[in-house]
């Protein structure tokens, strides 16, 4: 039985009209230089995640011997087993031996993990996921897409357009993309498109030929001292790109410009309705979805007609077209392909309906993302009322960005705030801010917000509150999506 990924790729190839004009046929696997990982035994602790499973597939295709562990088997682990990998459900080290050359673990696997401890006892070298991602990228034409916001969507758009243009890239997206059959793929082409995360400075491990910076803002202040330190981290990331590579940045973001100022690597700017190397101009909007023209240094380069709403997605699409061009793909064809792109899961995703109201879900957990997404949702649906259930993610983020969060809900008629999702922070940090503090700030800013601590309280309130013409969106990086699913389940 074919996997969901194989089916998705088959459908994409049917839609493609052959190789892009002026671009060679996708490089076959046989044409790749021999990988340094041929016949090396690599073991993945937590192999079932999108990124880890994607890397494992690429290494299998490169001739490596792959084993791993995954407590929660899924479609990705099944596909890996069908391809020849051996996978254990227990993380106890039963597949480890002195013949294993390398162990790869996710950031979630702590030093106390029994399997990691077993690897240490065998004396096996170990690396984290981001470092392995960089090693695999070094063997291909790497495109690393970073930024405080929009990196998942821009990565997915770039991979999707390359696929539809016949380039068959490898890719790792930090989210599920239904049209791609998941979030990762091992392709036969030269390009390897990967989301590059600044958290814990993990993107410093990557080795791209093309680096993309969508924007730079204050976030992850649990591992960065301040915005200046974040800008310097993006600068370190940009320095990795070789002198004959390319850096694409948001031309309207002074902090992104600061991050690449004075570097020897060529830089191209991208903007919407502004001066830049790659400039997109909107010519119309339909239900929040932009259409417009892209120019490269003043010359026509392509036309966009998007199927997903929001000016931010119009910008992300323009950035993706520029990234495709850097891979040798005709930008006009890439732009045309993006007209069929329907988005990443949990990015303004419509979940269903309850009592005549539309239920949506979004991953946004930073003030800029909340403000931008709520505006786009209002443009798309024109609801009678827009109700946002926002689950703050991390106490430190909530505390340090409290003023920004207080002004982020201007497009919502009502914000409902449950307890803060507790992750990574200390107990001392947990005591320094509460969800009620955020509600008080929102209300003082002139918007309406209420604090309902538990999900069942929120569901009961929404059952009474929602009516035809309303739009309710759950937002946050935690498990807030469960609320919308429960409401939609009521209708079935």
N, C-alpha and C positions, 0 to 999 in steps of 0.2 A: 504494500500500500504506500502510495506517495505521501510525503509529509506535506503539511500546509505550506511550508516554505517552497518546496519543489513545485507545488501547484501554482502558487502565486507567481513564481518566476516563469513558469510555462506560459501563463496568461500574459505576462508582460512581454515576453518575447514574441507572442503572436501579434501583439499590438505594434511592436517595433517594425519599421519599414526597412530594416537592414542597417548597415553601418552608416554612421553619420557622415554627411558630406565633408570630405577633407580629412577624415579620421580613419585610421587603419582598422581592419577587423580586430575584435578583441583578442588580446594576446592569449594563446592557448597555454595550458598548464605545462606542456612539454617545452615551451619556449622560455619559461622562467629559468634563471640560473639555479643551480642545485642549492637547496636550502641547507643551512647549517644544522637544521633539526632532523634531517634524514636519519632514520633508525635510532634516534634518541628517544629514550623512554621518559615521558613527561606525565606527571600525576597531578590532577586538579582536585583540590579540596573545596567542594562546593561547585561542582561542574555544571549544575543545572541552570544557573543564571544566564541571562541573555548574553552578556559580555563574555563570560567564561566559556559557555558552550560554543559561541561563535569562534573564539580563539582555538578551542579544541578541534573544531571542524577544519579550520585553516591549517592547523598543524598536521592533522590526519592527511589532508590533501597534499601536504608538503613531504609526506613520507615518515612522519614521526609515529611512535608507538604511544597510544594514549590510554591511560587509566584514570579513574577518578572516583569520587564519592559524592552522593547527593541524598540527604535524608528525605527529600520530597521529590520523587521521580516525576518527570513531566514529558511533554512531547519532544523537548530538546534532548533529554537523556535517552529516550527511546530511539531517536534518529541516530545518535552517536553510537549506541550499541549495534544498530543495524549496519553502521559503517565500519564496525570492527573494534570499537572501544570496549573496555571492561569497566563496569561501574558498580560500586557497592553502595548499599543504602546506609550502612553504618560508617561513621567517621572514627574507626578504631584502628585503621592502618593495615587491614588484612591484605590489601593489594600492594603494600610497600615491600621493598626488599633493597638490598645493596645494588641491585641492577638498575634501579631507578636513577636517572640522571638529574632530574630537576622536579621540584614540587612548586606548584603555583597555588596561591590561596587568595581568597577575597579579603577585603579589608575587614569584613565581619568576622573572619576566623581569627580568634585571639591566640596569643601565645600558649594559653592553657589548654587549647583544643587537643584531645587525645591523639588524633591523627597527626597533627603538626608535631606534637611531642615525640611520636614514634619516628617521624622523619628525621628529627634532630638526633635521636638515638642511633639511627642508621648513618648519620653523618651526611645526609642528602642536602645539597644546596637548595635553598628555597627563595622564591621571589614573590612579591605581591602582583596582583592582576595588572596594575598600571605599568609596572616595569616589563612584564611579559608582552603587554600590548605594544610597547615601544620596540621591543626586540623583533616582533613579527612585522610591525610597520616598516622597520628598517630594510626589510627585504623586498618591499613593494613601493609603489608611488603613493606615499602617505598624504592624506588630507585630514588634518586635525581641526575640528570645529569647536572653538571655545567661546565663552561669553557668560555674563551673569544671567542673561535671559536669551531664550530662542535657540539654544544650541541643539536641543533634541529635534526640533522641527526643521532647522536648517540642515542638520545631518541627514534626516529622513528625506527631505526634499532633494538633496544632492544625490543620495543613493538612488532614489526613485527615478530621477531624470536620467542619470547615467544608465540605469537598467533599460529604460524605455528607448534610449538612444543606442542600445546594442553594446555598451561597454562592459557589462557584467562585472561590476566591482565587488570586492569584499566590503563588508560594512559592519559596524557595531553602533547601534543607536541606544541611547539610554531610556528606552521606552518601547512599548509594543506598537508596531505599525501594521495594521491589518492588511493593507495592500502589499506589504512585503512578506507576509506570512510570519511575522515576528519582529525581532529587533536585531538580528544578525544573519550573516550569510558569508559563505566562502565562495568567491567567484573565480572565474577563469581570466578576468581582465587584470590589468596592471594596477588599477587604482584600489586603495584601501582607505575608505572614508570612516572616520571614527569620531565620536563625541569625546571632547577633551574637557575634563572637569577640573576646576581650580581648587576644589576642596582638598585640604591636606597637601596641596601643591602636587597632586598626582599627575597633572599634565606635563610636569617637567620631565617625566620619564619617556614621553613620546618622541618620535623621530620623523616628523613630517617634512615633506617637500613643499607643501602648501599649508599655511596656517591661516585660520579664519578667526577673527575676534569680532563678535556681533555687538558687544557693548561691555563696559566695565563699570560696575557699581559696587557699593558696600554690601557685602554678604559674607557668610561664613566667618563672622567675627569671633567665633569660638576658636578659630585657628589662625586668624590674622589680627594684628594689633589695631590697624586702622586702614582707611582707604589708601593711603600712600603705600602701605605694605602690599595691598592687593594689586595696585598698579605696577609695583616693582615685580610682583610674581608673574603678571602677564608679560612684562618685559623679558623676564627670564625665559618664559615660554617662547616668545617671539625670537629670541636670540638663537634658539635651537635650529631654526630654519637655515639651511645653507645659503651661501651668497648667490647661487644660481637658482634658488627657490623663489617663492612668492608669499607675501603676507597680504591678506585682504582684511580691511578694517572698516568699521562703521565711520564714514566720513563726517557724520554729524555729532560724534561723541568725542569731546576734547580729551577725555581720560584715555580712550583707546589710542588717540593720536599721541598722547604723552607716552604711552607704553612702548611705542615703536619709534619714537623720535630719535634720529641720529643713527639708526641701525644701517648696516651696509647692505642688507637684503632688500630687493625691490618691494615697494609697498604700493598697493592700489586701494583707493577709497571707494566705498559703496554708499549710496544714499537714496532716499525717496524725496522727490521734489526739492533737490538741493544740488549744489555744485560738487561733483565727484567724478572719478574716472568712470565708474559704473553708476549711472543715474537713471532712476525710474520715475516717470511722471504719470500720475493717475489721470485717466481720461473718463472714468465713470465708476459708479458703485451700485451694485444690485444686491439687496439684502445683506449689506455689509461686506460683500465680496468685491474686491478691487479688480479693475482691469486697467491696463496702461501700457506704455511703451518704455523700453529700455534702450539707453544709448551708451556706447562705450567711447569715451573721449569725443563726444559730440556726434558720433556716427550711429545710425540705427543698428541695433543689435538683436532685437527680438520684441515680441508682444506677449504680455501676460494677461490671462483671463482666469482668475482664480476661482476655485470652488469652496474655499474656506474664508471665513470673514476676518476682518481686522486689518488695519494699516500695518500692524506689526508683522502679519503674515505676508503682506505685500513686500515689506523690506526683506524678510527672511528669504522669500522666493528670489528676489533680485540678487541677494548674496549667494544663493545656491546656483543661480545661472552663472555668476562670475566664477564660482568654484568649479563648475563643470567645464567652463572655457579653459581654466587652468589645467584641466585634465586632457585638453585637446578636443573637446566636444563642441560642436557648433552651438553657440549660445541661443540662436533662434530656435533650434530644435529642442534644446533643453527647456526654454521658456514655454514652448508649445506643450511639451510633455507635462509640465507642472499644472496645466489647466485641469488635469484629471486627478490631481493629488487631493486626497480627502482627509489627511491629517494623521497625527499621532494619537494613540489612545490616551484618554484623560486630558486632552487639550480641547476645551469647548465641545466635548463629546455629548451628543444627545442620547440620553438613557432611555427615555420613554415618556409616559404621561400619567398623571394622577388627577382625577376629578376635573379634567379639562385643562389642567396646567401642564406646561412642558417642563420636564426634569432634565437638567444637564449636569455635567461634571467636569472639573478642571483641576489640574495638578498645581496651579499657581500658589506659591506660598511666600512670595516677596511682595512688598507694597507696589512696586512698579508693575509686576505681573497682574496683581489684583486689579489695579486701576485700568490697565490696558485691556484686560480680558472682559471686565464688566462693561466697558464702553463698547467693545466689539459685539458682545452679546446683545446689548440694547439695540445696536444698529442692525443686527441680523434678525432679531425676533420682534422688535417694536412691541414689547409686552405691556399689558396694562400695569403690572407691577413686576419689579425684579427683586426677588428675595435671595440673598446670598447666605449660605451656611458656611462660615469660614472657620476651619480648625487651625489655630496657630501651630506652627511647627518649630519646636525648640523654645525654651524659656529665654535663652540668651538672645536669639534672633528677635523675639518679641520685645524684650527689654531694650535692646540697643537700637531698634528701629521703631520704637513705639510712636514717635511723632509722625513718621512716614506712614505707618499703618493707619493712624487716626484720620488721615486725609485720603485714603485709598478707596473708600466706599461711596464716593460721590455719585456714582451711577446706579447705586442700589437704593431701593425704597426701604429696605429693612435688612440689617445684618444680624444673624443669629450666631453667637459665639459659644461653642462648647469649651470644655477644659483644654488647656494647651497640651499638645502631643509631646510627651516627655521622651526625649532621645538624646543621648550623648552628654547632656549637661550634668553637672554635679547637683547634689541635694541642696547645697548652699545657693546655687544659681536658681534652683526651682523655687526657693522661698523669696526671691527678690522681685518677682512679678507674677501677676495672676491674670486670668482671662477677664475678670471684672475690671482690672486696670485698663485693659484695652477698650472694653465697652464704654467705660466712663470717658475716655479720650475721644472716641468716635462721637458720642452724644454731645460732648462739649464743642465738637467741630461742626455741629449742626445737622448731622445725620442721625438716623434712628437705629439703635442697636440694643440687643438684649442678651443677657448671659443665661444660657440653659446648660448646666454642666453635663448632663447625661444624654446619650443619643436617643433613648426612648422618650425622654421629655421633648426633644426636638421633633421627633416623628409625630408624637401626639399633637403638638402645636401645629405642625404643618398639615395634618389631616383636617384640622379645624379651619386653618387659615387659607389654604390654597383654593383657588376658584378658576373657572375658565378665563383664559387670556393672560394668566400669570406665567412667569418663568421663574423657576427655582433652580439655583446652581449650587452644588457642593464644591468647595474649594479647599485645597490643602494637600500636603505631601504625605499625610498619614492615612488613616482608615475612614475618613469622613465620607467617602464614596458609598459606604454601606447604607447611609441614610436614604439616598436616592434610590438605591436598589430595593430597599424595603418598601418604599412608597410605590414604586412601579410594580412590585410583586403583589401589592394589594389589588391592583387592577386586573390581575390575571385569574 
